[in-house]
Amino acid sequence: MQHDLLAIIPELMLIATALVILLIDPLLPPDGRRGLGYLGVFACAMAGLSTWFLRNEEFTAFNDAISLDRYTIYFKALFLVIAVIAMLLSEKHLELHRRLLGDYYSLILLATVGMMVMTESIDIMTFFVGLELMALASYILAGFFRYDELSVEASLKYFLTGAFASTFVLFGLALLYGITGYTNYQQIGETIAAGNVPGSTLVIAIILVIAGFGFKVGAVPFHNWAPDVYQGSPTPVAAFLSVGPKAAGFAVLIKFMTVILGSESGTWVGLIIAIAIVTMLVGATMALVQRDLKRMLAYSSIAHVGYLLLAISASGEEVAAFASASIMFYLAAYALMNLGAFGVLVYLSNNSSFGNRLDDLAGLGKQFPWAAGILTVFMLSLAGIPPTAGFFAKFYLFAAVVDAGLAWLAMVGALFSLVSAFYYLRVIVYMYMRQPEQELERSGERSFDLNLGLGLAAVGVLLLGLYPSPVLDAAQDALLMVLGF
């Protein structure tokens, strides 16, 4: 019992805080809700502190349903950072839209708990509980502006795609259980490796699992409604959804493809490669024609999923540790730069008549020099230009693909990365080299927490670019200890 509780101390902190916020929210006047987000941020800070103290622990809990190890610690820390920045970006935006409610912060915390449970699970039943907790909270967050038709539409579409994804994943996991008789990852993997399972059923299970995760992370051809969800959701929610669920999905996918299906890499690597190429193609080319910045970042996010899938295909080869570590580093860099990019959109919409259109960026360098400068950092990082985090993230990822003997695939990824650089650099061109037809009308007042969130994201992007080794070493160390590489 002591070990069981020790393993989930961060989750218990977040759940308790979410319940406290829900209980006190109805008792507060509308103006009294200001600062509730800091309660959520404090809970994440305390959870992060407990996670730090547990960093050298390694054991299983709840009858081998979850594991506490450095792999789990790495992703818990990442999820907490994502939640903190998302909450810091939110308060002023919610207040301006008259939706400053404690429910919002509770949902962020509960979604974070779901992501943590997904990552620490070593049992398919526990994993599914975490998946649904994250998903249900995310559906509500997408429709949080319930008086906005686009927000309601985003919630409905996210729910429908999420339901399909959960069905595919659950069916695939049920087949894995049926042919092996186990729910534990390691036991399923050992049974499959021993060759004691029907091959045709195993292939169907693999396809279903990949399809389900494809829906969850927004890979092509399961991406169709993802841009609509990002566009319709409140911008801070779009920032959170663009990184949190994706990071959790890939954290679990690494475990699935190495621990459970590592012996069957010959079956699934070709399928992952095909999905990765098509995902990069659709994401990069569709982002080129977008005039709405939220939709552009949505298709950009799809392209980044394609890059990550390249490394998943490499994780089926002999350099699986390096490939998986590159994914972990990429997810950290991507989380910071994408949260920051959406955060600048939040800042501009809070303080001006900015409407998330590309044309609204014209002349921004003169009118909002601070916002333009920090958005430039995030765009350069997303494009993979040194010395930002995005450059080293792509460098390590493509290097892992090359080391796996897939140099041609790395070249394809680099080509699409060059294509994507166009629409990122186009944002910078509009800010500094285009004259506005009509200047943005200033409104509102500056928000300390929003500026703090943007500052944290920007500093993180620059630090990971200038000094990437601690995070990469932590990722490799986690894999060496946990996944047995």
N, C-alpha and C positions, 0 to 999 in steps of 0.2 A: 504493500500500500504506500509506503514512504517513497519508493522509487516511482510508482505510478504518478503520485502527485508532483514529485520533483520534475518529471518529464514535461508536465503541462502547466507549470507555474506561469509562464508568459501568457498562455491562452486563458487561464483562470483570471488573471489580472484584467485582460481586455474584456472578457465576458462580464465580470463584476462591474467594470466601469460602464459598459454599454447598458446594463440593467439600471445602474444608478442614474444615468442620464435620462433614461426612459421614465424613471419614477419621479424625478424632480422637474422634468420639463413641463408637465401640465400645471405645476404650482408656480411657475415663473411668469411674470408679465412679459409681453413681447420684447421690451427693451432689456429685460433681465436675462435674455438668452444670449446676449453678447458675451463672448468669452467662453461659451460652453466647449468650443473646439479645443481650447487650451487644456480642458480636463481630459479630452481624448489624447492630446499630444503628451500630456503628463503620463497617462497610462502607458502609452507606447514607449516613453522614455524609461519608465520603471520596468516594463517588460524587456526592453533592450538591455537594461542593466542586469536583470536576472539571467538573460540569455548569455551575456558576457561571462558571468560567474560559472555558467554551466558548460563553457566552451571545451573543457578538457574531459567532460564526462562522456561515457559511451556505454549504453545499456538499452535493453528493450523493456517495454512496460505494457501493462494491460494484456497479459498473456500473449506477448509477441505481436500485438496489434500495431504498435508504434515503436519507433526507435529514436533515441536521443544520441546524436553523433555530430561530427563537424559538418557533414553535408547538410543536415537539418538546421544546425546553428547558422550556417552561411545564409540559407534562404530565409530563415526567420528574421535575421537582421535586415535582409533586403526588403522583406514585406513590411517591416516596421518603419523603415525609412520611407517607403512608398506611401504608407498610411499617413505618416507625419506631414509630408509635403502636401499630400492631397487635402488634408484638413486645413493646413495653413492657407491654401489657395482658395478656400471655400467661403469663409464667413461673410465677407463683404458682398460677394456675388449673390449669396443666398438672401442677404438682407435687402439688396436692391430689387430682387425679384419677389420679395415678401414671402419667402419660404425659409426663413431662419428658424429651423426647428431642431430640437435635440435628436429626433429620429434619424436625421441625416448622419450624425456622428456615430450613433449606435450602429447603423447599418455599415458604415465604413469599418468599424471595429469588428463586427461580426463577420464581414466578408474577409477581413484579414485573418481571423481565427480559422475560417474555412480553408484559406490558402495554406496556413501553417499545418493544419491537420492533413491536408492532401500530401504535403511534402514529407512529413514525418511518418506517414503510414507505411507499413510493410505488410499490410493485409488488404485485400481488395475490398472488403466490406467497410473497413475504416476509411479507406480512401474515398469510397463513394459517399459516405456521410459528409466528409469534408468538402467534396465537390459540390454537393447539393446545398450546403450551408453557404458557400461562396456564391453559387449561382443565384439562389433565391434573394439574397441581399442585393446582388448586382442588378437583378431585374427591377427591383423597387427603386434603386438609385437612378436607373436610366429614366424612369418615369416620374422623378421626384417633382418636377414642375408640372403638376397634374392639370393645370389650366392651360398648358401649352400643347397644342395638337401634335407638334413634332416630337415632344418629349413622350407623350402617351404612345405615339406610333413607335418610337424607339424602344420603349419598354415592351410593347407587344411583340415586336419583331425579335427582340433579344430573347424574350421568353420562348417563342416558337423555335428559334434556332437552338437555344439551350436545351429545350425539351428533346428535340431530335438528337442532339449530341449526347445527352444523358442516356437516351434509349440505345443508341449504337454502342456506347461504352459498356452499358450494363449488359446488353446481349453478348458482347464479346467476352466480358469477364465471366458471365454465366457459362459460356462454352468452355473457357479455360478451367473453371472449377469442375465442370462436368467431365472433362477428359482427363483431369489430373487427380481430382478428389481433394484438392487443397485450396485454401484461400491465402496462405502465406506466400509472399513473392518468391522467397528462396526455395521453398518446397515445390512450387509450381515450376520454377526454372530448372531445378534438378530433375524433376520428372520428365519435362520436355527434352532435356539434354540426354536423358537415358534412352530416348526413343520409344517410350512406352505409351505413345498417344497416337490416335488416328491422324494421319497427315492432312487429309482433306478438311476435317473439322478444325484442325489447328490453323490452316490457311484462312478459313472463313473467320475464325476468331481474330486473327491478326488484322485482316482487312477491316473488320468492324471496329476494333480498337483504334486503328489509325484514322478511320473515318470520323469516329467520335472526337478524338483529339483534334482532328482537322477543323471540325466545327468550333471547338473551344478556343483554338488559337487563331482562327481566321485564315486558314490556308485555303488556296484555290483547289477544288471548285466549291468549297463550303463557305465562301466569303460573302455571298451576294448581299446580305443585309447589313454587314458590318459597317460600311460607310454611312448608311442611314442611321444606325444606332449612334455612331459618334456624332453625327451632325445634329440629331434631335436631342441627345442627352444634354443636361447642363454641362457647361464646359469643364468645370472641375471634375465632374463625374466621368466625362469622356477621357480626361487625363488619367484618372485612376483605372478605368476599364481598359485603357490602351496598354497598360503595363502590368498591373497586378495579376489578372487572370492569365495573361500570357506567360509571365514568369512562373506561376504555379503550374501551368500546363506543361511547360518544358522541364520543370524540375521533376515532375512525375514521369514524363516521357523518357528522360534519361534513365530513370530507374527501370521502367518497363522494358526498354530496348536493350539494357545491359544485364539486369538481374533476371528478368523473366524470359526474354526472347533473344538473349545474346547468342545462344547456340543456333538460332534460326535466322541469323543475319542474312544468309543467302536468299531467304524468302522475301524479306521486307526491304532490303537496301535499295533494290531497283525501283520499288514503288515509291519510297521516300524521295529518291532522286528525281523521279518524274514529277511528283507533286511540288518539289522545291523549285524546279525549273519553271513550271507553269505559274507558280505563285510569284516568283520574281518577275516574270514577264508581265503578268496582269497588273501586279502592284505598281511596277515602275512606269509602264505605259499609261495606265489609267490616271496616275497621279499627274502626269504631264498636262492633261487637258482640264484639270480641276481649277475652277476660279474661287471656290469656297475653301478657305484654309483648313477648316475642320475635316472636310472630305479629302483634301490633299494629304493631311496627316494620317487619315484613315487608310488610304491606299498606300501611303508610305509605310505604315505599320505592317500592311500585308507583305510588302517587299521585304521588310526586315524579317518577317516570319520565314520567308524563302531562304534568306541567308542562314538562319538558325537551323533550318532543315538540312542544309548542306552539311553542317557539322554533325547532325543526327545520323546522316548516312555514313559519315566517317567514323562514328562511334561503334559501328559494326565491324570495324577493321582492327588491326593490331595496335593502332595508336588511339584506342578508345579513351584512355585517361586524358590525353592532351585535347582530344576533340571535345570531350565533356567539360573539361575545365574552360576551354574557350567559350563554350556556350554559357557557362556560369558567369564569366567575366563580361561577355557581351550583354547578358541580361541586366547586369548592374549598370553598365554604361548606358544602355538603351533606356532603362527606367529613368535615369536622371535627365537625359537630354529630351526625352519625349514629355515627361512631366513639366520640364522647364518651358518647352515650346508651347504647350497648351496653357501653361501658367501666364505667359506673356499675353496670350489672347484674352485670358481672364482679366488681366490688368488693364488692357486697352478697352475692353467692353465696360469695365467698371468706371473708367475715368474719361470716357469720350463717347462719341456716337459711332464708334467702330462696330462694323457689322460682320466681321469674320470674312470679308471678301478680299481677294488679292489686291484689287484696285484701292482699297482703303489704306494699304500700306504705303502708297505713294507719298513721298515727302515726310515719312515718319521719322527719318533721321534728324530732321530739324525740329519737328514739333515735339517729339518724345525721344530725345537722344538716349536716355537711360534704357528705355524699353527696346529701342532699336539696337543698341549695343549688345544687350544681353540676348536678344533674339538672334543676333548674328552669331554669337558663340554657339547657341544650340543648333542653328542651321549648319554651321561649319562642322560641328560634331556629327550630326546626322549624315552629312555628306562624306564623312570619313577623312577630313582634312586635319593634318597635325597642327599643333600638338594637343589635340582634344582627345577625349576618351573614345570617340567614335573611330578614330584612326587606328588606335591600338586594338580595339575590339574587332574590327574587320581584319586587321593584319593577323592577329592570332587565329581567328576563325578560318581564314583562307589558308594559313600555314598548316593548320590541322588537316584540312581537306587535301592539301598537296602531300603531306606526310602519309596520308592513307592511300596514296597511289592514284588519286583522282585529280591530277593536275588540270585536266581538261575541264572538270567541273568547277574548280576554283577560277579558271579563266572566264567561264560563263558568269559566275557570280561577280567577278570584277567588272565585267562588261556591263551588267545591269547596275552595278554600283556607280559606274560612270554616267549612265543614263539618269539615275536618280539625282546625281549631283546637279543636274540642270535645274530641276524644280526647287531644290534647296537654295542654290545660288540665285535663282530668279527672285526669291523673296528679298535677298540682300540688295539686288539691283533695284527693285521697286522702292525699297526704303531710302536708298541714297541717290539714285540716279533718275528717278521719275518725279515729275512735278504733279502735285495733286490737282484735280479739277475743282475740288472744293475741300478746304481744310476741315479736319475733324473738330467737332464742337466739344470743348472740354466740359467735363461734368464730374461730380463726385469729389471725394477727397482721398488722399493716400491712405493705404491700409498697411500697418506695420507687419501684421502676420503674413499678408500676401508678399510684401517685399522680402520678408525673412525666408519664406518658402522658395522664392525665385533665387535669392542669394545662395541658399543651401544647394539648390540644384546646379547653379552655375559654378560654384566652388568645387562641387563634386566632379563635374565634367572636366574641369581644368586639372584637378588633382589626379584623377584617373588617367588623364592624358600625359601629365608630366611625370607621374610616379605610379605606374600601374602595377609594379611587382608585388606589393603587399596583398592586393586583392587576388591577383592571379595565383600567387603562392598559396593563399588560403583556399582557393578553389581546388588546386592540385592536391594539397594536403588532405582536404576533405575526401576527395575521390580515392586517394591511396589508402586511407584508413577505413573507409566505409564500403566502397564497392569492390574492394579487393583487387584493384589493378596493380 
